[in-house]
Amino acid sequence: MELHAIVRSADAFQQGLTGLQIQAVAERAFGPGAEVRSATELGGGMYNTA
């Protein structure tokens, strides 16, 4: 998987998902045969900040 993550400090409030976590989410949503080819984390702090 090609993963484009935002670099954060270890103590940052928001932490991104790892590649393995993203794969697990895809398999849970789409079934065990799901394949994630790439993932790009969105910046700006306006997504899923609740």
N, C-alpha and C positions, 0 to 999 in steps of 0.2 A: 504494500500500500504506500502511496505517495502522500505523506502527511505534511501539511504546512501549518505549523502551530505558532502562536504568538509567544515570544520569550517573556517570561515573568520571573520575579524573584520568588523564592520558596515560601515566603510569608505573605504573598499577595492574597487578597480576599478571594478573587476568582481564580480558579485553576482549570486548565483545559483537560480534555480527555486524552488518554493515551491511545495509540493505535489499536491495542487489544480491546480497550473499552469501546471504541467506535465499532469494531468488528462485532463485538457482542451485542451492541444495540441494533445493528443491522440484522443480525441473525434472529434476534428476538422479534423484530418488526416484520421481516420478510421471509423467515424460515432458515433452516440450517444450510441451505445451499447458497445463501446470499454472499456476494463478493464485493467488497469495497475496494475500488481501484485508487481513489484519491479522496482526500478530505482537506478542506481549507477552513481554518478557524476565522470567524468574523471578528474584527476589532471594533473599537468605538464604545463598547460598554452599553450598547442599547439593545442587546439581544439576551434573553434569559437571565436578567439581572435580579429577578425576584428571589 
